[in-house]
Amino acid sequence: MTTVVFYEKPGCINNTRQKALLSKAGHRLIVRNLLLEPWTPSRLRPFFGSLPVTQWFNTTAPAIKTGLVVPQNLDAEIALELMVLDPLLIRRPLIQVDNLRHVGFDLNIIDQWIGLHLRGGNEITPERMDLETCPRSAASV
């Protein structure tokens, strides 16, 4: 069993499914509200590793959908500052296990990292859902 700190947007359907998959695999979750965390650029940066800046963003964030923020036009420093000001811009979930951090929920990466036990019997499977995005409902932002 691994203790996983899971930063989510409460109410996100896929974050709920991702947590269920982690729990089913036997991991202990410490769930935190990504929108209420006191982020700083230096605290946020390690979650993104070597990913390009464009992959740090939640593409369904209102500021991106409206064109107010264009990730392709940003460097790392400005991207982090914008995310600190508007956490909806941060791609979800952010996951921390000990001192290792990761953004997003790629099933293969998570399975190799901490184990998901995807072989049969799981209610949530890669074929049945896209765990990388969180669709917006009328009530969510």
N, C-alpha and C positions, 0 to 999 in steps of 0.2 A: 504494500500500500504506500502510495506517495501522497504527500500533502501538496495540493495545488492551490495557489492563490489565483483566483479567476476574476478578472475585472470585466464586468458586463454592463450593458445598458439594461436596466430593469424593464421587463416587458418585451424584450426582444425574443421572438419565437425561436430563432436559431440558437441564441445563447442558452435558452432553456433546454433545447435538445442536446446541445453540446455538454452542458452540465450533467444531463441524464446519462449520456454516453460515458463520461468520466466516472460518475458514481457507479454505474453498472460494471465498469472495469475494476472497481474496488478502490478508487482513489478517494481521499478525504479532501473535500473542497472548503476553502475559505473564500466566500463570495464577497466581492466588493463592488460598489457602484462606481463605474468608470467616470460618470459625470460629476460625482461629488468629491473625488480624490483631489488632494492638493498637489497637482502636477507641477513640475518644473521641467525645463528642457533637459537638465542633467538626469533627472529621475526617469523621464520618459524615453530618452534616446536608446538605452540598452535593449528595449523590447524589439527594436527594428533591425538589430544586427547589421548584416551587409546588404539588406534589401534596398533597392532604389527608392528614393523619396516618394515617387508616385505610388508605391505599394504600401506606404504607411497610412494612407487615407481611407476613410469610410466613404466610398463613392456614392452612397445614398444620403450623405449629409446635405441638408438644405443649402448651405453655402456653396457646395460643389454643384448640386443640381441646378442652381440658379446662375452659375458662372461667376459668382462673387470670388470664389477661390478656385484657381486652376493649378492643381498639383504639378503639372508638367513645367510650370513657370517658376517653381520655387526651389530654393536651395534648402539644405537641411536646417540651417539656423532659423530661417523665416518659417519653415514648416512647423518646427517645434514650438515657436512662439505663438503661431496661430492656433495650434492644438491646445496649448495651455489656456488660451483665451476662450476657445470654443471646443470642448472635449467631444462634441458630436463629430468632429472631423477625424477623430482617432479610429482607425480600423479596429474591429473587435473580433474576438476577445483579446485581451492582453492576459498572458499566462506566465506565472512565475513558479518555478520549482527550485527551492534553495536559492542559489545565486544565478541560476539560468533563467532567461526571459525569452518570450516569443510572442509574436503578433499573429492573429488569424488562427484558423482551425483546419489546417490541411490534415486530413485523416492519416495519411502515410507518415507525415512528419511527427505528428503527435504519437502515433502508434510506435514508431521507432524510438522516440524520446522517452516516453513514460509507460507505453503499452496501453492499448485499447481492447485487445482480444477480439478482433473483428471477425473471427472465424465462426460463423453460424450462431443462431440463437439470439442475436442482438435485435432488439426492436428497431433500432436506428442503424441503417446501413447506407453506404455511399450511393447505392443505386436508388434509394428512396428519397434522398434529399440533398440539397446543396448546403453544406454546413459552413461555407465561406461567407455568405452574405446574410443580411438580416433584412427581409422585405419590410417596407414601411406599411403600416396599417393606417387607417384614418386617424387613429388616436395617438400614433407614435410620431416622434420627430427624429 
